[in-house]
């Protein structure tokens, strides 16, 4: 076909439609999502020029393989390459979601950056396509690179994805590393390279200390303004950030709150003011005490008085508002009960981990007879980094071994790594002698061995990725999975320990 003018009109029309995808050798070019196109006559074979705000490319057309209203396929030659390629224009029913375009643009850009930063490496095709079967998220770009006989699994994330997704990259990276190793053919996979935005790698470098040598994680930061990449030294992370409030301060705040709550008659209508169903928890960094009903916060005490209510709607406890507080307590007592038949009610389903925590605190031996019931601390220590402020429970066995207890009510693939965060901080405070110094475990001789880790969740609610992630933790971290009964709200029982 030699009617280049007709081809030019067809390409311009497809580009103007706003719903055309461009693929080169089968790969979608997301950088050309907002596409402009034109042909340049240059001898026998014209040039096709494609451009958008993010990128542009020029190819020489050798021939038209296929042309229809919805699809045009060109055989093209890329400058500097002898082998012809395939350029495809495909009209779609609707444009791809903006977030998908952004991720694909990052994937393409990352490949160029890696090719420049690692000139002696071969970068295998990268992908950001989700794979639910293997728990691979579309938030992350994953792939492989090899340098001579050495091969690495790699994973990267853009700053556009947000802090929570950046924090979660280690879990997904370990799964990708394990999957890659299982399918490696000619080369052994050395380890995992993680690429994260500048200034976000500290939590990753801290967690690297809790991984086994088999993981061999290397962390890189990149600056999106100029595509600069820097390998980060794990040792630069320093000590993990954490702090402990002196126990006497915690007890003083809780005692003051108990005394104030004892004067609130509405709280005493159905149960003792400080009984099994009403719990008090110091809110880190505020000096306030949360008042909880079976783990769900219903109010807060401070030196200025008591506020009550669910969510952001709070009222001060006064003689005039006591009827409203009474109604709230009646609702909680009705719906937040293990015997409730309305199992889909929001009050029944709210704060499940805190409800499990309440049951464990009532009788720690339900979880494990080894636990010393006289020394079990809730919501401690407070962390200075990340979106999780406190660990669930910190206990000690009757023989003095510290135990970090992480609770979940539903599947969470990040559960092992979250427990690692807390283990690192508890281990640091243990080595520094902080627990005794600040009044914890009074009269108890602590075993200097590393803390144990117990992951407790309903038996069928451990994520399928948990076992894989645990294999890459340091042998110093001894982890036990504790499977609970599915109807734990009616009474906590242990189904298995692994």
C-alpha positions as CSV (number, residue, x, y, z in Angstrom):
1,X,0.0,0.0,0.0
2,X,1.4,3.4,-1.0
3,X,-1.5,5.7,-0.1
4,X,0.3,7.4,2.8
5,X,-2.1,10.3,2.8
6,X,-5.0,7.9,3.7
7,X,-2.8,6.4,6.4
8,X,-2.0,9.8,7.8
9,X,-5.7,10.7,8.0
10,X,-6.6,7.4,9.7
11,X,-3.8,7.8,12.3
12,X,-4.7,11.4,13.0
13,X,-8.4,10.4,13.4
14,X,-7.5,7.6,15.8
15,X,-5.3,9.9,17.9
16,X,-7.9,12.5,18.1
17,X,-10.5,10.1,19.3
18,X,-8.9,10.0,22.8
19,X,-9.4,6.3,23.1
20,X,-6.5,4.8,21.2
21,X,-3.7,2.8,22.6
22,X,-0.2,2.4,21.1
23,X,1.7,-0.8,21.4
24,X,5.3,-1.4,20.3
25,X,6.2,-5.1,19.9
26,X,3.3,-6.0,22.1
27,X,4.0,-3.5,24.9
28,X,1.5,-0.8,25.7
29,X,3.2,2.6,25.6
30,X,1.4,4.4,28.4
31,X,3.5,7.5,27.9
32,X,1.5,8.1,24.7
33,X,-1.9,7.9,26.4
34,X,-2.7,11.5,25.4
35,X,-1.5,10.9,21.8
36,X,-0.6,13.2,18.9
37,X,0.5,11.8,15.6
38,X,1.6,12.8,12.1
39,X,3.5,11.4,9.1
40,X,6.6,13.0,7.6
41,X,7.3,12.2,4.0
42,X,11.0,11.2,3.7
43,X,11.7,9.3,0.5
44,X,10.0,6.0,-0.2
45,X,9.2,5.2,3.4
46,X,7.8,8.0,5.6
47,X,8.4,8.6,9.2
48,X,5.7,8.4,11.8
49,X,6.1,10.8,14.7
50,X,4.1,10.2,18.0
51,X,4.2,12.5,20.9
52,X,2.5,13.4,24.2
53,X,3.4,15.5,27.3
54,X,5.4,12.6,28.7
55,X,7.3,11.2,25.7
56,X,7.7,11.1,21.9
57,X,9.1,8.6,19.4
58,X,9.8,8.5,15.7
59,X,9.8,5.3,13.6
60,X,10.3,4.6,9.9
61,X,7.4,2.8,8.3
62,X,8.4,-0.2,6.2
63,X,4.9,-1.4,5.4
64,X,1.3,-1.4,6.6
65,X,0.4,-4.9,7.8
66,X,-3.2,-4.2,8.7
67,X,-5.5,-1.2,8.6
68,X,-9.2,-1.0,9.7
69,X,-11.3,1.6,11.5
70,X,-10.3,0.2,14.9
71,X,-6.8,-1.2,14.3
72,X,-3.7,-0.2,12.4
73,X,-0.6,-2.4,12.5
74,X,2.7,-1.1,11.0
75,X,6.0,-2.8,10.4
76,X,8.6,-0.2,11.5
77,X,12.3,0.3,11.9
78,X,13.7,1.9,15.0
79,X,16.8,4.0,14.4
80,X,20.0,2.1,15.3
81,X,18.3,-1.3,15.0
82,X,18.4,-3.6,12.1
83,X,15.5,-5.9,13.1
84,X,12.1,-4.5,12.2
85,X,9.5,-3.9,14.9
86,X,5.7,-3.8,15.1
87,X,3.8,-0.6,16.0
88,X,0.1,-1.1,16.7
89,X,-2.7,1.4,17.1
90,X,-5.8,0.0,18.7
91,X,-9.1,1.9,19.3
92,X,-10.5,1.0,22.8
93,X,-14.0,1.2,24.1
94,X,-12.9,3.6,26.8
95,X,-9.6,5.2,28.0
96,X,-7.7,3.3,30.7
97,X,-8.0,4.6,34.2
98,X,-5.7,7.5,35.1
99,X,-4.0,5.5,37.9
100,X,-3.2,2.7,35.5
101,X,-1.7,5.1,33.0
102,X,0.4,6.8,35.7
103,X,1.7,3.4,36.8
104,X,2.6,2.3,33.3
105,X,4.3,5.6,32.7
106,X,6.4,5.0,35.8
107,X,7.3,1.5,34.7
108,X,8.5,2.7,31.3
109,X,10.5,5.6,32.9
110,X,12.0,3.2,35.5
111,X,13.3,0.9,32.8
112,X,15.1,3.8,31.1
113,X,16.6,5.0,34.5
114,X,17.8,1.4,35.3
115,X,19.4,1.1,31.9
116,X,21.3,4.3,32.5
117,X,22.2,3.6,36.1
118,X,23.2,-0.1,35.5
119,X,24.8,0.1,32.0
120,X,26.4,-3.4,32.4
121,X,23.1,-5.0,33.4
122,X,20.4,-6.5,31.3
123,X,17.0,-5.3,32.4
124,X,14.3,-7.9,31.7
125,X,10.8,-6.7,30.8
126,X,9.2,-4.9,33.8
127,X,5.5,-5.2,34.6
128,X,3.0,-3.4,36.8
129,X,0.1,-5.8,36.1
130,X,-1.6,-7.2,39.2
131,X,-1.5,-10.9,39.7
132,X,-4.0,-11.9,42.4
133,X,-3.1,-15.6,42.2
134,X,0.4,-14.9,43.5
135,X,-0.5,-11.8,45.6
136,X,1.3,-9.3,43.3
137,X,-0.1,-5.8,43.5
138,X,-0.4,-3.5,40.5
139,X,0.9,-0.7,42.8
140,X,4.5,-1.9,42.4
141,X,6.7,-2.4,39.3
142,X,8.5,-5.7,39.4
143,X,11.0,-7.5,37.2
144,X,14.5,-9.0,37.0
145,X,17.9,-7.7,36.1
146,X,21.2,-9.7,35.6
147,X,24.8,-8.7,35.6
148,X,26.9,-11.4,34.1
149,X,26.1,-14.6,36.1
150,X,24.3,-12.7,38.8
151,X,20.5,-12.2,38.7
152,X,18.4,-10.0,41.0
153,X,14.7,-9.7,41.6
154,X,13.7,-6.0,41.6
155,X,10.6,-4.0,42.8
156,X,9.9,-0.3,42.7
157,X,7.2,2.1,43.6
158,X,6.4,5.7,42.7
159,X,5.9,8.5,45.2
160,X,2.5,8.9,43.7
161,X,1.3,5.8,45.5
162,X,1.5,7.2,49.0
163,X,3.2,6.3,52.3
164,X,1.2,3.2,53.2
165,X,2.0,1.5,49.9
166,X,5.7,2.5,50.1
167,X,5.8,0.9,53.6
168,X,4.3,-2.3,52.2
169,X,6.9,-2.9,49.5
170,X,9.0,-5.3,51.6
171,X,6.2,-7.9,51.9
172,X,5.5,-7.8,48.2
173,X,9.2,-7.7,47.4
174,X,9.8,-10.9,49.4
175,X,7.0,-12.7,47.6
176,X,8.4,-11.6,44.3
177,X,11.9,-12.7,45.2
178,X,10.6,-16.1,46.3
179,X,8.5,-16.6,43.1
180,X,11.5,-15.6,41.0
181,X,13.8,-18.0,42.7
182,X,11.4,-20.9,42.3
183,X,11.3,-20.3,38.5
184,X,15.0,-19.3,37.9
185,X,16.4,-21.5,35.2
186,X,20.1,-20.8,34.4
187,X,21.0,-18.4,37.2
188,X,20.7,-18.3,40.9
189,X,18.8,-15.2,42.1
190,X,21.2,-13.3,44.4
191,X,18.5,-11.3,46.2
192,X,16.1,-8.4,46.1
193,X,16.6,-4.8,45.0
194,X,14.0,-2.3,46.1
195,X,13.7,1.1,44.6
196,X,11.7,3.7,46.6
197,X,11.3,7.5,46.5
198,X,14.0,9.7,48.0
199,X,13.7,10.0,51.8
200,X,11.4,7.0,52.3
201,X,13.9,4.1,52.8
202,X,14.6,4.3,56.5
203,X,11.9,1.8,57.6
204,X,13.1,-0.6,54.9
205,X,16.7,-0.3,56.1
206,X,15.6,-0.9,59.7
207,X,13.6,-4.0,58.8
208,X,16.6,-5.4,56.8
209,X,18.2,-6.2,60.2
210,X,15.4,-8.6,60.9
211,X,15.8,-10.6,57.6
212,X,17.8,-13.7,57.1
213,X,21.0,-13.7,54.9
214,X,18.9,-15.6,52.3
215,X,16.9,-12.4,51.6
216,X,19.9,-10.2,50.7
217,X,17.9,-7.0,50.2
218,X,19.5,-4.0,48.7
219,X,17.7,-0.7,49.0
220,X,17.9,2.2,46.6
221,X,16.4,5.7,46.7
222,X,15.6,7.6,43.5
223,X,14.8,11.3,43.0
224,X,12.1,11.7,40.4
225,X,13.1,15.3,39.5
226,X,16.4,14.2,37.9
227,X,16.2,10.4,37.9
228,X,19.1,10.1,40.3
229,X,19.5,6.8,42.1
230,X,21.5,6.2,45.2
231,X,22.2,2.9,47.0
232,X,21.5,3.2,50.7
233,X,23.6,1.7,53.5
234,X,21.5,-0.2,56.0
235,X,23.9,0.9,58.7
236,X,22.9,4.5,58.2
237,X,19.5,3.7,59.6
238,X,21.0,3.8,63.1
239,X,18.9,2.7,66.1
240,X,15.3,2.0,65.4
241,X,13.1,4.9,66.6
242,X,11.0,4.1,69.7
243,X,10.2,5.4,73.1
244,X,8.7,4.1,76.4
245,X,6.6,6.1,78.7
246,X,7.6,5.5,82.4
247,X,5.1,3.0,83.9
248,X,4.4,5.3,86.8
249,X,3.1,8.0,84.5
250,X,0.9,5.5,82.7
251,X,-0.5,4.2,86.0
252,X,-1.1,7.7,87.3
253,X,-3.1,8.7,84.2
254,X,-5.1,5.4,84.3
255,X,-5.8,5.8,88.0
256,X,-7.1,9.4,87.5
257,X,-9.3,8.2,84.7
258,X,-10.7,5.4,86.8
259,X,-11.6,7.8,89.6
260,X,-13.4,10.2,87.2
261,X,-15.2,7.4,85.4
262,X,-16.4,6.0,88.7
263,X,-18.4,9.2,89.2
264,X,-20.2,8.8,85.9
265,X,-23.5,7.2,86.9
266,X,-24.5,6.3,83.3
267,X,-21.5,4.1,82.9
268,X,-22.5,2.1,86.0
269,X,-26.0,1.2,84.8
270,X,-25.1,-2.0,83.2
271,X,-21.6,-2.9,84.5
272,X,-18.9,-1.9,86.9
273,X,-17.1,1.3,85.8
274,X,-13.8,-0.6,85.6
275,X,-14.8,-4.2,84.8
276,X,-14.2,-6.7,82.1
277,X,-16.2,-4.8,79.5
278,X,-14.9,-1.3,80.1
279,X,-11.2,-0.9,79.4
280,X,-8.8,2.1,79.6
281,X,-5.9,2.8,77.3
282,X,-3.4,5.6,77.4
283,X,-3.4,7.4,74.1
284,X,0.3,7.8,73.1
285,X,1.6,11.4,73.1
286,X,-1.6,13.0,74.3
287,X,-2.0,12.5,78.1
288,X,-5.5,11.4,77.4
289,X,-7.1,8.0,78.3
290,X,-9.3,6.2,75.8
291,X,-12.5,4.6,77.4
292,X,-13.3,1.4,75.5
293,X,-16.2,-1.0,75.5
294,X,-14.9,-4.4,74.4
295,X,-12.1,-2.7,72.6
296,X,-14.2,0.0,70.8
297,X,-13.5,3.6,71.9
298,X,-16.6,5.3,73.2
299,X,-15.0,8.3,74.9
300,X,-11.8,10.0,76.2
301,X,-10.8,11.3,79.6
302,X,-8.4,14.2,80.1
303,X,-7.8,16.6,82.9
304,X,-10.5,18.8,81.4
305,X,-13.2,16.1,81.8
306,X,-14.7,13.3,79.8
307,X,-16.0,13.4,76.2
308,X,-18.1,10.5,74.8
309,X,-19.5,9.5,71.5
310,X,-18.5,7.3,68.5
311,X,-16.2,8.7,65.8
312,X,-15.7,12.4,65.6
313,X,-19.0,13.3,67.2
314,X,-18.2,13.9,70.9
315,X,-20.1,15.5,73.8
316,X,-18.9,16.4,77.3
317,X,-20.3,14.3,80.1
318,X,-22.7,16.4,82.2
319,X,-25.9,15.9,84.0
320,X,-27.7,17.0,80.9
321,X,-25.9,14.6,78.6
322,X,-26.0,11.5,80.9
323,X,-29.2,10.2,79.1
324,X,-27.4,10.2,75.8
325,X,-24.4,8.4,77.3
326,X,-26.9,5.9,78.8
327,X,-28.4,5.3,75.3
328,X,-25.0,4.8,73.8
329,X,-24.1,2.2,76.5
330,X,-27.3,0.4,75.8
331,X,-26.6,0.3,72.1
332,X,-23.1,-1.1,72.7
333,X,-24.3,-3.7,75.1
334,X,-27.0,-4.8,72.6
335,X,-24.9,-4.9,69.4
336,X,-21.4,-5.4,70.7
337,X,-22.0,-8.8,72.2
338,X,-20.8,-12.3,71.3
339,X,-24.4,-13.5,71.5
340,X,-25.7,-10.8,69.2
341,X,-27.6,-12.2,66.2
342,X,-26.9,-9.1,64.1
343,X,-23.4,-10.1,63.1
344,X,-23.3,-7.6,60.2
345,X,-24.1,-4.6,62.5
346,X,-21.3,-1.9,62.3
347,X,-21.0,-1.9,66.1
348,X,-20.5,-5.7,66.1
349,X,-17.8,-5.6,63.5
350,X,-15.9,-2.5,64.6
351,X,-12.4,-2.7,66.1
352,X,-12.1,-6.5,66.0
353,X,-8.4,-6.6,67.0
354,X,-9.0,-4.5,70.0
355,X,-11.9,-6.8,71.0
356,X,-9.6,-9.8,70.8
357,X,-7.1,-7.9,72.9
358,X,-9.7,-7.3,75.5
359,X,-10.4,-11.1,75.7
360,X,-6.7,-11.9,76.0
361,X,-6.3,-9.3,78.8
362,X,-9.2,-10.8,80.7
363,X,-7.5,-14.2,80.8
364,X,-4.0,-14.4,79.2
365,X,-3.9,-18.2,79.8
366,X,-6.6,-18.5,77.1
367,X,-4.0,-17.6,74.6
368,X,-1.2,-19.6,76.2
369,X,-0.6,-21.0,79.6
370,X,3.0,-19.9,79.5
371,X,2.0,-16.2,79.7
372,X,2.5,-14.6,83.1
373,X,-0.9,-12.9,83.8
374,X,0.7,-10.4,86.1
375,X,2.8,-8.8,83.4
376,X,0.8,-8.2,80.2
377,X,0.9,-4.7,78.7
378,X,-1.5,-3.3,76.1
379,X,-0.5,-0.8,73.4
380,X,3.2,-0.4,74.1
381,X,5.7,0.8,73.2
382,X,4.8,3.8,71.1
383,X,6.7,4.0,67.8
384,X,8.0,7.2,66.3
385,X,7.7,6.0,62.6
386,X,5.2,4.4,60.4
387,X,1.4,4.4,60.5
388,X,1.1,1.9,63.4
389,X,1.6,3.7,66.7
390,X,1.8,0.8,69.2
391,X,2.2,-3.0,69.3
392,X,-0.9,-4.9,70.4
393,X,0.4,-6.8,73.5
394,X,3.8,-7.2,75.2
395,X,4.0,-10.1,77.7
396,X,6.5,-12.4,79.3
397,X,6.4,-16.1,79.9
398,X,6.5,-17.5,83.4
399,X,10.2,-18.2,82.8
400,X,11.0,-14.6,81.9
401,X,11.1,-14.7,78.0
402,X,9.6,-11.5,76.5
403,X,6.7,-12.1,74.0
404,X,5.6,-9.7,71.2
405,X,2.0,-10.5,70.4
406,X,0.4,-9.3,67.2
407,X,-3.4,-9.7,66.8
408,X,-5.4,-9.8,63.6
409,X,-9.1,-10.6,63.0
410,X,-8.8,-10.8,59.2
411,X,-6.3,-11.7,56.6
412,X,-3.4,-9.3,56.4
413,X,-0.3,-10.2,54.4
414,X,1.8,-7.6,56.2
415,X,1.2,-9.2,59.6
416,X,4.7,-10.7,59.8
417,X,6.5,-7.5,58.8
418,X,4.4,-5.5,61.3
419,X,5.4,-7.9,64.0
420,X,9.1,-7.4,62.9
421,X,8.7,-3.7,63.4
422,X,7.7,-4.2,67.0
423,X,10.2,-7.0,67.6
424,X,13.0,-4.7,66.6
425,X,11.9,-2.0,69.0
426,X,11.3,-4.4,71.9
427,X,14.7,-6.0,71.3
428,X,16.3,-2.6,71.5
429,X,14.6,-1.6,74.7
430,X,15.5,-5.1,76.1
431,X,19.2,-4.7,75.4
432,X,19.2,-1.1,76.8
433,X,17.6,-2.2,80.0
434,X,14.7,0.2,79.5
435,X,11.9,-2.0,80.7
436,X,13.3,-2.3,84.2
437,X,14.5,1.3,84.2
438,X,10.9,2.6,83.4
439,X,9.1,0.3,85.8
440,X,7.9,-2.6,83.6
441,X,7.9,-6.2,84.6
442,X,8.6,-5.2,88.2
443,X,10.0,-8.1,90.3
444,X,10.4,-10.2,87.2
445,X,13.8,-11.4,86.0
446,X,13.9,-11.1,82.2
447,X,15.5,-13.7,80.1
448,X,18.2,-12.0,77.9
449,X,17.3,-14.2,74.9
450,X,15.5,-12.4,72.0
451,X,11.8,-11.9,72.4
452,X,9.4,-14.5,71.0
453,X,6.8,-13.4,68.4
454,X,3.2,-14.8,68.5
455,X,0.9,-14.1,65.6
456,X,-2.7,-14.7,66.7
457,X,-5.6,-14.7,64.3
458,X,-8.7,-16.8,63.6
459,X,-7.4,-20.1,62.2
460,X,-8.7,-19.5,58.7
461,X,-7.6,-15.9,58.5
462,X,-3.9,-16.2,58.1
463,X,-2.9,-14.9,54.7
464,X,-1.5,-17.4,52.3
465,X,1.6,-15.3,52.0
466,X,2.4,-15.6,55.7
467,X,4.5,-18.8,55.5
468,X,6.6,-17.4,52.6
469,X,7.4,-14.2,54.4
470,X,8.3,-16.0,57.6
471,X,10.9,-18.1,55.8
472,X,12.9,-14.9,55.1
473,X,13.1,-13.6,58.6
474,X,16.2,-13.9,60.8
475,X,16.5,-17.2,62.6
476,X,16.9,-15.1,65.8
477,X,13.1,-14.3,65.5
478,X,11.2,-17.3,66.7
479,X,7.6,-17.0,65.4
480,X,4.6,-19.0,66.5
481,X,1.3,-18.8,64.7
482,X,-1.7,-19.2,67.0
483,X,-5.0,-20.0,65.3
484,X,-8.1,-18.9,67.1
485,X,-11.7,-20.1,66.8
486,X,-13.7,-18.3,64.2
487,X,-16.5,-17.4,66.7
488,X,-14.0,-15.9,69.1
489,X,-16.4,-13.1,70.2
490,X,-18.3,-15.8,72.1
491,X,-15.2,-16.9,73.9
492,X,-11.6,-17.2,73.0
493,X,-10.2,-20.7,72.2
494,X,-6.9,-21.8,70.6
495,X,-7.4,-24.2,67.6
496,X,-3.7,-24.7,66.7
497,X,-0.1,-23.5,67.3
498,X,2.5,-23.7,64.6
